[in-house]
Amino acid sequence: MRRQIIDTGAGERLDQPLPEAVRQRVIELAADVVGALPGEEIPAPLRRVARFEPRRRARLAAIPIAAQLENDDAFRERVAEAARESQPELAAALQAGTLPAAADPVNVAAVAYLMRPPGWPERVETARRDLERSALAADEAETVRKLAELQEQIAAARATRSEEIEKLRAELRNSRAENSELRKKLHESRTRAKREHARAEDLDRQAGEDRTAAAVAATAAEAELRRLRARLSQAESAAENARRAAREGRNLDDSRLRVLLDALTDAAKGLREEIALPTGITRPADTVGGVAPQRPGHRTLPGRALADTDPALLDQLLMLPQVHLIVDGYNVTKTGYGDLPLSDQRSRLVSGVGVLHAQTKAEVTVVFDGAELDAPVAVQAPRGVRVLFSAPGQTADDLIGQLVRAEPSGRAVVVISSDQEVCDAARRADARPAPASLLLRRLSRT
């Protein structure tokens, strides 16, 4: 309890806080009473802890209980009444101004604080003095005990030191004897070392001459070996460069030729079906006369160019044989759903063009700018969809240009981007640009 200034009817009060032990005892008595009160008689600040177990209530609500005892005389009287009923002899003695000889001063002070009999502040002060004397006596006893332990430790340390001194003296005598023996052996070793040193100097002089001759021969051999290795490295590098150039050129030409051939095959097939071109082989059934049904008219291609904003333009472009659809990824996602995180933008676009590929069978490549990534990411691309990130030091626009230039002349290539520079570069490379909004409208219909 922070500070108790409590006036009674007679003007008695406390000028100091309750001793901690007395305070804890008062809170315990009040915590027991709170649990036994009817719900409407429990003070409002204590109702939330009324259902707790008494010890838990005393631990968790110590401050509210102390404040209520200080400010609510009715509540304090209820607690005092409970103390009178549980300790009638002590209550009667306090009221009469006498105390049992063996009474606990803490309990006496706690009950006196609650009942407020005449002279109760003196009872609290008496308990304070008794507690201080008890604490002082306990401290003195502990000090005496520690002093005795220290004296025992000092005596033990002295005995141990004497034993160690005797042990060290014996070790010193043994060390001196060993030192004398070692000096004798050292003298003999030095004599032998001088003889061996003279012999080693002769051998070293002879070895130096041999090393000089070997070094001259090794230098010449190493120079010749370096020259041969340099010539071999140059020859291997030239051969590898030639093989790589031939292999890359052949692979690129084969790939372009195959794509162009597939495009021409599909275009020819579509043209044959479009104009109903008859087969050049005469079949036996063609020689049999009869009346054939009238053939339907040929389907004609659209006779007008479609605007870039026409939703039918992308469908028409995707009907081209072997068409390659190249998508400027972030340009499309930031146009359609730029408020999403980058990972969600990528997933939504790649999933959408995956459905588009399943419907049209067009080759689809989605290009993202790798400069916006802190580290490489894993993207689960659907079947038929290629996902590429630009390398460090390269932009997505550069990578799109490389993809367009890698295609053979004559293949249908469509670049989806609203970036004017990307569209201009696509036109210069004979590719067909289309705005991002066109793809977003098409994806909204899938």
Order of alpha helices (4+ residues) and beta strands (2+ residues): alpha-alpha-alpha-alpha-alpha-alpha-alpha-alpha-beta-alpha-alpha-beta-beta-alpha-beta-alpha-beta-alpha
